[in-house]
Amino acid sequence: MQPSPLESLETFVELFLDPRHNAAGKHPDWCAPFRDSALQAKRAPVVLPRLWETVDESAYYVIARRPNEAGVVRDLLVAFAGPSLVKVGYDVPLVLDDGDVIETAIAARFGPSSTFKLRAPREKRKELHSALTRMLGLVEHSPQRAWSAPKPLGRLLTDFEAALMGGASQVAAELLDQIGRQGGLSVANLKHLQIKRLAVMGQARELLALPRLREVLLQDPPHAVKDMVLSAIYTTCIEPMLAEDSVDRACAALAQPSVPIALLAEENPVRFSDAAAAALLLGLLARGQEADLAGAIAALDEVQRSAVVPTALENFRAAGTHPVAADVDAGPVGPRTAGPATDAGVAWQPATWQELLAAVADGEKAAVSLCRDMEVDGAAEAELALATDTDADATLAELLANLGDAAYENVWRYALSPFLQEVARSGLSLPLTLAQITASSIGQRRDPANLAVLDLLLELFLRTSPPADDYDEFLEHLTMRVQEWVASETASQALDFVDRLAAFATPDQQMRAQAALELLTPLYRHAQRLDEACLASARSLTHELELDLDWPTWQQPDSGEEAVAIGPAHVLVYGMDAGVLDRVQQWMEQQYPQVKVSLSAEKVGSSRLREVARHADFSVLITQCATHAATNFINQHAPAVVYPKGAGSVSVVRAIVDELQHRARSAQSPAALGGRRRAR
């Protein structure tokens, strides 16, 4: 007979407060209000104290009762505890340790992403106790409300795409959970989103381990999904073997249970990205289809992609006709041939970006399909190059300015990512278009996903060396209603914006200083709530921009615990923005000279990148406009991977410092690091 939910909860609470695992159980008066609330409350989260007598340390575990309430619990903790009483743990769910009895029980009862662990300095422990008690009472007895404001599925999907494009992988994960809970997507389409997120983050192993992946692939998924899975196969199964000059082992690796064999059959390598095409070539060899392999290599040679062919397969290159060359004869071959065909049997091919964006705005399936393919292979973008004249910039800006809400949502969801990636790749100046995108979005978007996209827009705009009038107008849009979102919880994003302003030359010193002050002033009012990394960054930027703000010196909390000393370490930072990488290295050299920082902006794996990733203590991946091949490669070889909350230099520095401090605290507990392999 299964226990009732109440009996199950009582069993959990008894285990949690068992003195054998938790010294807090020896103090029943301390635990009583939290124990009673855990068992009796219906809406308030579960809050239970934990005490380690041997190290004189205490913590509060705050647990969402249901999976869809984790985000709301985080908001409650920001409001009641936040950085005022607790510096870490209040905004990111705890990675539960399966070697810990209590945390294992939490995962079994409430799920792996349900729990926040709060620790306060000694002098603020009583305040934290009171704040959490007050929170439980107010939540339980407040008027009944929905835990979250409902969002249309289309907006959730749009925000998910924005988060991935802006490098906010944690936000994308939260949105994906919300999409799954809300419903409205088929199982296959939801799996496509999971595949895309893991591909962008470079988590090839996790991608291939997704449950029911084979069933999804048998349903003929979009070309982009196939490309991502094939790239993951190449990274995890083939590339390591080819690096050891072992073609036989590479072919044997394709027989692993995690490899969806069906995907390696009957696909034209010409239509796929480099890594995916190489996987298909090895698939042909593994099946003994040497004639087809020679034909596929010849087809790649014909479209000038000979470099895709692994060196170990060079001896299969042969002259003559080949079975798959027929696709090439029809015209240019690339990912865009995967789109729906016209009545004449020829795939739709736009002549300009203006034509493509207009078609996406109208919801045309061929245009949407082409945009999806562009995200995994830059070849199509190269064929659809941006015009360099000012008339083209004005035309694009006018097109975007005249779109209605529904049309703009289509562009934002499907076309904005490949378009901005092409702008970043080409280095062209499109100030009017970028300003129009910003003006169309900033007034209504204040969530983390769209702040990440705004950071990318700011970087691309400043790179164009705009004239003073355009510069001033753009910064006005940037700082519009800034008081509504700049706070200690969004300090990294705000400081990222200020750092962008400082890193580029300005045509208007006064306007830059004014915009920086508008972004910094809300943080300055609550400087005591900033952590060490953000406070140091704010002070450095203020000095660089010669602003009149006197930031206080960060003080180590008087908690009776020794200050964390960051020792020598080696960190690899990967990203496609050279300016951000240089600023990160500069700041780390100034503040933490004992930490060696290696930088990489390579688009594909290399022997150098492999060695650096292997020997670094951990790698930081900036996924904004990152290439799947390189991020997959680093994940394959790095001992640990960290993802910053944003793509700017301040967010990256903060992620590095947080990880170094965590490692310093956990030096005596190696098991604590195991659960963080790819979690941050």
C-alpha positions in Angstrom: 0.0 0.0 0.0 1.4 3.4 -1.0 1.8 6.0 1.8 -0.4 9.0 1.6 1.2 12.3 0.5 1.1 13.6 4.1 2.7 10.4 5.4 5.4 10.7 2.8 6.1 14.3 3.8 6.2 13.3 7.5 8.7 10.6 6.7 10.8 13.1 4.8 10.8 15.7 7.5 11.7 13.1 10.2 14.6 12.0 8.1 15.7 15.6 7.5 15.7 16.5 11.2 17.2 13.2 12.3 20.1 14.1 14.7 22.2 11.3 13.0 22.3 13.4 9.8 21.4 16.9 11.0 22.5 18.3 14.4 19.5 20.8 14.2 17.4 17.9 15.3 18.9 18.3 18.8 17.3 21.7 19.1 13.5 21.1 18.7 12.5 24.6 19.7 14.6 26.0 16.9 13.1 23.6 14.4 9.5 23.6 15.6 8.1 26.6 13.5 9.7 25.3 10.4 8.7 21.7 11.0 5.1 22.7 11.6 5.0 24.8 8.5 6.4 22.1 6.4 3.7 19.6 7.5 0.7 22.0 7.7 1.2 24.7 5.1 -0.4 24.3 1.7 1.2 27.1 -0.4 4.4 28.2 1.4 7.6 26.4 0.4 9.2 23.9 2.8 11.9 25.5 4.9 14.1 23.3 7.1 17.2 24.2 9.1 20.4 22.1 9.0 23.4 22.3 11.4 26.9 20.9 11.3 28.2 21.0 14.8 31.8 19.9 13.9 32.3 23.0 11.7 29.8 25.3 13.5 27.9 25.9 10.3 24.2 26.2 9.7 22.0 26.5 6.6 18.4 26.7 5.6 17.1 24.4 2.8 14.2 26.1 1.0 12.3 23.6 -1.1 9.5 24.2 -3.7 6.6 21.9 -3.0 5.9 21.5 -6.7 8.2 21.6 -9.7 6.5 24.6 -11.3 7.0 26.7 -8.1 10.8 26.8 -8.1 11.0 30.1 -10.0 8.5 31.7 -7.6 10.5 30.4 -4.6 13.5 32.1 -6.0 11.6 35.4 -6.3 10.5 35.0 -2.7 14.0 34.5 -1.5 15.2 37.6 -3.4 12.5 39.6 -1.7 13.0 38.3 1.9 16.7 37.3 2.0 18.5 38.2 -1.2 22.0 39.6 -1.1 21.2 41.6 2.0 21.3 38.6 4.3 22.6 35.9 2.0 25.2 36.4 -0.6 24.9 33.1 -2.5 22.4 30.3 -2.9 19.2 32.4 -3.0 19.0 32.8 -6.8 20.2 29.4 -8.2 18.8 26.0 -7.2 21.3 23.8 -5.4 23.0 20.9 -7.2 21.9 18.1 -4.9 24.7 15.7 -3.8 23.7 12.1 -4.3 26.2 11.1 -1.7 24.4 13.1 1.0 21.5 11.3 2.8 19.4 14.4 3.2 20.0 15.8 -0.3 19.3 12.4 -1.8 15.9 12.4 0.0 15.1 15.9 -1.3 15.8 14.8 -4.9 13.6 11.7 -4.5 10.7 13.6 -2.9 10.7 17.0 -4.6 13.0 16.7 -7.7 16.6 17.7 -8.5 16.0 21.4 -9.2 13.7 22.2 -6.3 15.9 23.4 -3.6 17.8 26.5 -2.5 20.5 26.4 0.2 20.8 29.6 2.3 23.8 30.4 4.6 24.2 33.7 6.4 27.2 35.2 8.2 27.1 34.7 11.9 25.9 38.2 12.7 22.9 37.9 10.4 21.7 34.4 11.3 19.0 35.6 13.6 17.8 38.1 10.9 17.7 35.3 8.4 15.7 33.1 10.8 13.2 35.9 11.3 13.0 36.7 7.6 12.2 33.1 6.6 9.6 32.7 9.4 8.0 35.9 8.2 8.1 34.7 4.6 6.3 31.5 5.5 3.5 33.3 7.4 2.9 35.9 4.7 2.9 33.4 1.8 0.6 31.0 3.5 -1.9 33.6 4.7 -1.8 36.0 1.8 -4.7 36.0 -0.7 -4.7 33.1 -3.2 -2.9 34.0 -6.4 -1.5 32.1 -9.3 2.2 31.3 -8.8 3.1 32.7 -12.1 1.5 35.1 -14.6 0.4 33.1 -17.6 2.3 33.7 -20.8 1.2 32.7 -24.3 3.1 29.7 -25.7 4.3 31.8 -28.5 5.9 34.4 -26.2 7.6 31.6 -24.2 9.1 30.1 -27.4 10.2 33.6 -28.4 11.9 34.2 -25.1 13.5 30.8 -25.2 15.1 31.7 -28.6 16.2 35.1 -27.3 17.8 33.5 -24.2 19.8 31.1 -26.3 20.9 33.8 -28.7 21.9 36.1 -25.9 24.0 33.5 -24.1 21.6 33.2 -21.1 21.6 29.4 -21.0 20.3 29.2 -17.4 17.3 31.4 -18.4 16.7 29.2 -21.4 16.6 26.1 -19.1 14.0 27.8 -16.9 11.9 28.7 -19.9 12.1 25.2 -21.3 10.8 23.8 -18.0 7.9 26.3 -18.1 7.1 25.4 -21.7 7.0 21.7 -20.8 4.7 22.3 -17.8 2.3 24.6 -19.7 1.8 22.2 -22.6 0.7 23.0 -26.1 3.7 21.4 -27.8 4.0 17.8 -29.0 6.5 15.6 -27.3 8.7 15.7 -30.5 8.7 19.5 -30.7 9.6 19.8 -27.0 12.4 17.4 -27.6 13.6 19.5 -30.5 13.9 22.5 -28.1 15.9 20.4 -25.6 18.2 19.3 -28.4 18.8 22.9 -29.5 19.6 24.1 -26.0 22.1 21.3 -25.4 23.7 21.9 -28.8 24.1 25.6 -28.1 25.7 24.8 -24.7 28.0 22.3 -26.4 26.7 19.4 -24.2 27.0 16.6 -26.8 27.0 13.7 -24.4 23.9 15.0 -22.6 22.2 15.5 -26.0 22.8 11.9 -27.1 21.6 10.7 -23.7 18.2 12.3 -24.0 15.4 9.8 -23.4 13.5 8.7 -26.5 15.9 10.5 -28.9 15.7 7.6 -31.3 11.9 7.8 -31.6 12.1 11.5 -32.2 14.7 11.1 -35.0 12.5 8.4 -36.7 9.8 11.0 -37.1 11.9 12.9 -39.7 12.7 16.0 -37.6 13.8 19.4 -39.1 17.1 19.5 -40.9 18.6 21.7 -38.1 17.8 19.0 -35.4 19.4 16.3 -37.5 22.5 18.5 -37.9 22.8 19.1 -34.2 22.5 15.4 -33.4 25.1 14.4 -36.1 27.5 17.1 -34.8 27.1 15.6 -31.3 27.9 12.1 -32.7 31.0 13.4 -34.3 32.2 15.2 -31.2 31.6 12.3 -28.7 32.3 9.2 -30.9 34.4 10.1 -33.9 36.7 13.0 -33.2 38.5 11.4 -30.2 39.3 8.3 -32.2 40.4 10.3 -35.3 42.7 12.3 -33.1 44.5 9.0 -32.3 44.6 8.1 -36.0 42.2 5.1 -35.4 39.6 5.0 -38.1 38.6 1.5 -37.1 37.8 2.6 -33.6 35.9 5.6 -34.9 33.7 3.2 -36.9 33.3 0.9 -34.0 32.3 3.8 -31.8 29.2 4.3 -34.0 27.9 1.0 -32.8 27.4 2.4 -29.2 23.9 2.2 -27.9 23.8 6.0 -27.6 24.3 6.5 -31.3 21.1 6.7 -33.4 22.3 4.6 -36.3 19.3 5.4 -38.5 20.3 9.1 -38.7 23.6 8.1 -40.4 21.9 6.5 -43.4 20.6 8.1 -46.6 21.6 11.7 -45.9 23.5 13.9 -48.2 26.6 15.3 -46.4 26.7 18.4 -48.6 23.6 19.7 -46.9 25.1 19.6 -43.4 27.6 21.5 -41.3 31.2 20.4 -41.2 31.1 18.2 -38.1 27.8 16.6 -39.2 29.1 15.9 -42.7 32.2 14.2 -41.3 29.9 12.0 -39.1 27.9 11.0 -42.2 31.1 10.1 -44.1 32.3 7.9 -41.2 28.8 6.3 -41.2 29.2 5.3 -44.8 32.6 3.8 -44.1 31.3 1.9 -41.1 28.5 0.3 -43.2 31.0 -0.7 -45.9 29.5 1.7 -48.5 32.9 2.7 -50.0 31.5 3.6 -53.4 28.9 5.9 -51.8 31.7 7.4 -49.6 33.8 8.2 -52.6 30.8 9.9 -54.2 30.0 11.9 -51.1 33.6 13.1 -50.9 33.5 14.1 -54.5 30.3 16.0 -53.9 31.9 17.9 -51.1 34.9 18.7 -53.3 32.6 20.0 -56.0 31.1 22.6 -53.6 34.6 23.5 -52.4 34.3 21.9 -49.0 37.2 19.5 -49.2 38.4 20.5 -45.8 35.4 18.7 -44.3 36.8 15.3 -45.2 38.9 13.8 -42.4 42.5 13.2 -43.3 42.0 9.5 -42.6 39.5 9.3 -45.5 41.6 11.0 -48.1 42.4 7.6 -49.8 38.7 7.2 -50.6 38.8 10.4 -52.8 38.3 9.3 -56.4 37.5 11.0 -59.6 34.4 10.3 -61.6 30.7 10.4 -61.2 29.1 10.0 -57.9 25.6 9.1 -56.7 24.9 12.2 -54.7 26.2 14.8 -57.1 22.8 15.2 -58.7 21.7 17.5 -55.9 24.7 19.8 -56.7 23.9 20.1 -60.4 20.6 21.8 -59.7 22.4 24.9 -58.3 24.1 26.1 -55.1 24.0 23.5 -52.4 23.8 24.3 -48.7 21.5 24.1 -45.7 18.9 26.2 -47.5 18.1 23.3 -49.8 16.4 21.7 -46.9 13.5 24.2 -47.0 10.2 23.4 -48.6 10.2 23.3 -52.4 8.2 25.6 -54.6 5.7 24.2 -57.2 8.5 23.9 -59.7 10.4 21.6 -57.3 13.1 24.1 -56.5 13.8 25.2 -53.0 12.8 28.8 -52.2 15.9 31.0 -52.1 15.6 34.7 -51.1 17.8 37.2 -52.9 18.3 39.5 -49.9 17.9 39.6 -46.1 15.0 42.1 -46.6 13.1 39.5 -48.6 13.8 36.8 -46.0 12.8 38.9 -43.1 9.6 40.0 -44.8 8.8 36.3 -45.6 9.4 35.3 -42.0 7.2 38.2 -40.8 4.4 36.8 -42.9 4.9 33.3 -41.4 6.0 31.6 -44.6 7.2 28.0 -43.8 10.0 28.0 -46.3 11.5 31.1 -44.8 11.2 29.8 -41.2 12.8 26.5 -42.3 15.7 28.4 -43.9 16.3 30.5 -40.7 16.4 27.3 -38.6 19.0 25.8 -40.9 21.1 29.0 -40.8 21.5 28.6 -37.1 23.6 25.5 -37.4 25.6 26.3 -40.6 26.9 29.6 -41.6 27.3 28.6 -45.3 23.8 29.8 -46.1 24.4 33.1 -44.4 27.5 33.6 -46.6 25.4 33.0 -49.7 22.8 35.5 -48.4 25.3 38.2 -47.6 24.3 41.6 -46.1 24.6 44.6 -48.4 27.1 47.2 -47.4 25.4 50.4 -48.5 23.5 52.8 -46.3 20.3 52.4 -48.4 20.1 48.7 -47.5 20.4 49.6 -43.8 17.6 52.2 -44.1 15.4 49.7 -46.0 15.9 47.0 -43.3 15.1 49.5 -40.6 12.0 50.7 -42.3 10.8 47.1 -42.8 11.2 46.4 -39.1 9.6 49.7 -38.1 6.4 48.9 -40.0 5.8 45.4 -38.7 2.8 44.6 -36.5 3.1 42.8 -33.2 2.5 39.3 -34.6 4.9 39.8 -37.5 7.6 41.2 -35.2 7.2 38.2 -32.9 7.8 36.0 -35.9 11.0 37.8 -36.8 12.2 37.9 -33.2 11.6 34.2 -32.8 12.9 32.8 -36.1 15.0 35.3 -37.9 16.7 37.5 -35.4 19.3 34.9 -34.3 20.7 34.1 -37.7 20.5 37.8 -38.8 22.5 39.0 -35.8 24.9 36.2 -36.2 25.5 37.3 -39.8 25.9 40.9 -38.6 28.5 39.7 -36.0 30.3 37.5 -38.6 30.4 40.2 -41.3 31.4 43.1 -39.1 29.1 45.4 -41.3 27.7 48.7 -40.0 23.9 48.7 -39.7 23.3 51.3 -37.1 19.7 52.2 -38.2 18.6 48.5 -38.3 20.1 47.7 -34.9 18.7 50.8 -33.3 15.2 49.9 -34.7 15.4 46.4 -33.3 16.3 47.9 -29.9 13.6 50.5 -30.1 11.0 47.9 -31.0 11.8 45.6 -28.1 13.1 47.6 -25.2 9.9 49.2 -24.2 8.1 46.0 -23.5 10.9 43.5 -22.6 12.5 43.5 -19.2 13.0 39.8 -18.5 16.5 38.2 -18.4 16.2 36.6 -21.8 15.7 39.9 -23.6 18.3 41.7 -21.5 20.8 39.2 -22.9 19.7 40.0 -26.4 20.0 43.7 -25.6 23.6 43.2 -24.6 24.3 41.7 -28.0 22.6 44.5 -29.8 24.6 47.1 -27.8 27.9 45.4 -28.7 27.0 45.2 -32.4 25.8 48.8 -32.5 28.9 50.2 -30.8 31.1 48.2 -33.2 29.6 50.3 -36.1 31.3 53.5 -34.9 27.9 55.4 -35.2 27.7 59.1 -35.5 26.8 61.2 -32.5 23.0 61.5 -33.3 22.5 57.8 -33.8 24.7 57.1 -30.7 22.6 59.4 -28.5 19.3 57.9 -29.7 20.4 54.4 -29.1 21.5 55.1 -25.6 18.2 56.8 -24.9 16.5 53.5 -25.8 19.0 51.5 -23.8 18.4 53.5 -20.6 14.6 53.9 -21.0 12.8 52.9 -17.7 16.1 51.6 -16.4 14.9 52.0 -12.8 12.5 49.1 -13.4 15.1 46.4 -13.9 18.5 47.6 -12.6 18.9 46.1 -9.1 21.4 44.0 -7.1 19.9 40.9 -8.7 20.6 42.2 -12.2 23.9 43.9 -11.3 25.9 41.7 -13.7 23.8 42.6 -16.7 23.8 46.3 -15.9 27.5 46.3 -15.4 27.9 44.4 -18.7 26.2 47.3 -20.5 28.5 49.9 -18.8 31.5 47.8 -19.7 30.4 47.8 -23.3 30.2 51.6 -23.3 33.7 51.9 -21.7 35.2 49.4 -24.2 34.3 51.3 -27.4 35.2 54.8 -28.5 32.4 57.3 -28.2 31.3 60.2 -30.4 29.7 61.9 -27.4 31.5 61.7 -24.0 28.7 63.5 -22.2 26.0 61.1 -23.4 28.1 58.0 -22.6 28.7 59.3 -19.1 25.0 60.1 -18.6 24.0 56.6 -19.8 26.6 55.0 -17.5 25.4 57.0 -14.5 21.8 56.0 -15.2 22.8 52.3 -15.2 25.1 52.6 -12.1 23.1 54.9 -9.8 20.5 52.2 -8.8 23.4 49.9 -7.9 25.2 52.7 -6.1 22.2 53.2 -3.8 22.4 49.6 -2.7 26.1 49.1 -3.0 26.2 47.1 0.3 24.1 44.4 -1.4 26.7 43.8 -4.2 29.1 40.9 -4.0 32.8 41.4 -4.2 33.2 40.8 -7.9 30.4 43.2 -8.9 31.6 45.9 -6.5 35.1 45.7 -7.8 33.9 45.9 -11.4 31.7 48.9 -10.6 34.6 50.7 -9.0 36.9 49.9 -11.9 34.3 51.1 -14.5 33.6 54.3 -12.5 37.3 55.1 -12.5 37.7 54.4 -16.2 34.8 56.6 -17.2 35.7 59.3 -14.7 32.3 59.3 -13.0 31.5 60.9 -9.7 30.6 57.8 -7.6 32.6 56.8 -4.5 31.9 53.1 -4.1 32.5 51.6 -0.7 35.2 49.0 -0.1 33.8 45.5 0.1 33.9 44.1 3.6 34.3 40.4 4.5 31.3 39.5 6.6 32.1 39.0 10.2 30.9 35.5 10.4 33.7 33.9 12.4 34.8 32.0 9.3 38.1 32.6 7.6 38.1 34.6 4.4 38.2 32.5 1.3 41.7 32.7 -0.3 41.8 32.1 -4.1 44.9 30.3 -5.0 46.7 29.7 -8.3 44.4 28.4 -11.0 44.1 28.0 -14.7 40.9 29.0 -16.5 39.9 28.7 -20.2 37.5 31.4 -21.4 35.8 30.7 -24.7 33.7 33.2 -26.7 33.4 34.8 -30.1 33.7 38.4 -28.9 37.4 39.3 -28.8 36.7 42.5 -27.0 34.9 40.7 -24.1 37.7 38.1 -23.9 40.4 40.8 -23.7 38.5 42.7 -21.0 38.1 39.5 -19.0 41.8 38.8 -19.1 42.7 42.3 -18.2 40.4 42.4 -15.2 41.5 39.0 -14.0 45.2 40.1 -14.3 44.5 43.2 -12.2 42.4 41.6 -9.5 43.6 38.0 -9.4 47.1 37.8 -10.9 47.6 34.3 -9.5 44.9 33.0 -11.9 46.1 32.2 -15.4 43.4 33.0 -18.0 43.6 31.4 -21.5 41.4 32.8 -24.2 39.9 31.1 -27.3 37.6 32.2 -30.1 38.2 29.3 -32.4 35.2 28.1 -34.4 36.3 24.5 -34.5 38.4 22.2 -32.4 42.2 22.1 -32.7 45.1 20.4 -30.9 45.9 23.6 -29.1 42.3 24.0 -27.9 42.2 20.4 -26.8 45.4 20.7 -24.7 44.3 24.0 -23.1 40.8 22.6 -22.2 42.3 19.5 -20.7 44.8 21.3 -18.5 42.6 24.1 -17.3 41.0 23.7 -14.0 37.7 24.6 -15.6 36.4 26.3 -18.8 33.9 29.2 -19.1 31.8 29.0 -22.2 30.2 32.2 -23.5 27.5 30.8 -25.7 26.3 34.1 -27.3 26.8 33.5 -31.0 29.1 30.6 -30.2 29.6 27.8 -32.7 28.4 24.3 -31.9 31.6 22.6 -33.1 33.9 24.5 -30.7 31.5 24.3 -27.7 31.0 20.6 -28.2 34.8 20.2 -28.5 35.5 22.0 -25.3 32.9 20.1 -23.4 34.4 16.8 -24.6 37.8 17.6 -23.2 37.4 20.0 -20.3 37.3 18.6 -16.7 34.6 21.1 -15.8 32.5 23.7 -17.6 30.9 26.9 -16.2 28.3 29.0 -18.0 28.0 32.7 -17.0 24.6 34.3 -16.6 25.4 36.8 -19.3 27.8 37.3 -22.2 29.5 40.5 -21.1 32.9 40.7 -19.4 31.5 41.5 -15.9 29.2 38.4 -16.0 32.1 36.3 -17.1 34.5 37.6 -14.4 31.8 37.0 -11.8 31.3 33.5 -13.0 35.1 32.8 -12.7 35.4 34.3 -9.3 32.3 32.5 -8.0 33.7 29.2 -9.2 37.1 29.8 -7.8 35.6 30.7 -4.4 33.4 27.7 -4.4 36.4 25.5 -5.2 38.4 27.1 -2.4 35.5 26.5 0.1 35.1 22.9 -1.1 38.8 22.0 -1.1 38.2 19.7 1.9 35.1 18.2 0.3 36.0 16.8 -3.2 32.6 15.3 -3.5 31.1 18.7 -3.6 32.8 19.4 -6.9 31.6 16.3 -8.6 28.0 17.5 -8.9 29.1 20.8 -10.6 30.6 19.1 -13.7 28.3 21.0 -16.0 25.8 22.5 -13.7 26.8 26.2 -13.5 
